């Protein structure tokens, strides 16, 4: 963590004294913003190291779109707007949308219980609603803690996918069925839950009668022409223009693309690109998939008696369905971040300002969330 913090500080600190340069003529201001945005990521410019892809959208138009570094160390293809990154937890907004589309279809309701969908689920599932799963108030045990851990003495540092035992969605459900209770009474506290979103993906499959990835494709990706976005399942589909995750070990970059939890879908299994995410952003702005009224539950912060949602650094936050909702410096915002082995991602949508910043990175030392906010600072005038 210390290394990542120093990396961000190095990129951002020298820019603070340059902010007055963006005042005045609009064209000159945009040129200055472009230069400053590029400067923030200049340390990632490379022909032989992983990097990032950055997108700035304002009023539906692309103001900045650029790739830095390479997709992987074998081909050394340059990252570009078509490069597909593992979104990690940025996936959750798509999982939430899938659930909401089923509510739109009248096939389920937010107050349906876990045992309504899975009748063989233990008694404690009667207290868990779909709404609890969506806003992280279910109290489900963390499947990462319940799953068998790989033997570190036999794990391979090269990240060879075939050597890593990966837990599947159905295995997560079985682990949860073996438990007797939740961490707390559902609806009384907030605790970020990957388990909850894995279960939501399974619920989408059960209720729709289609595999989760197929439902996403038919109801979200295909209608929006997000042609290369998918829920990746090894051996079942392929990621086009794929970026592979990396971690620096000593002075060397090592491919760390997969982990024991990289095969689950609803909590973090989607791959997408800047090009496709721009279409997603436009659909959210135009209410292409759901009306404003139907989207309102996702954008209503959960209220709980015991504490409040928290940002990654522990600061108080707000959360809806698949989105953090706390404002930034007085600007209304819906946002999320993603972190998994070798990847860091973030989307920051400033809804009243019609500004969106997206950062996708295939290296573990990039603080995508903070960098996206640094970029947004140049455009929130």
Secondary structure, 3 states (H helix, E strand, C coil): CHHHHHHHHHHHHCCHHHHHHHCCCHHHHHHHHHHHHHHHCHHHCCCCCECEEEEEEECCEEEEEEEECECCCCCCCECCCCCEEECHHHHHHHHHHHHHHHHHCCCCCCCCEHHHHCCCCCHHHHHCEHHHHHCCCCCCCCHHHHCCCCCCCCCCCCCCHHHCCCCCHHHHHHHHHCCCCCCCCCCCECCCCHHHHHHHHHHHHHHHCCCHHHHHHHHHHCCCCCCCCEECCCCCCCCCCECCCEEEECCEEEECCCCCCCCCCCCCCEEECHHHHHHHHHHHHHCCCCCHHHHHHHHCCCCCCECCCECCCCCECCECCCCECCCECCECCEEEEEEECCEEEEEEEECCCCEEEEEEECECCCCHHHHHHHHHHHHCC
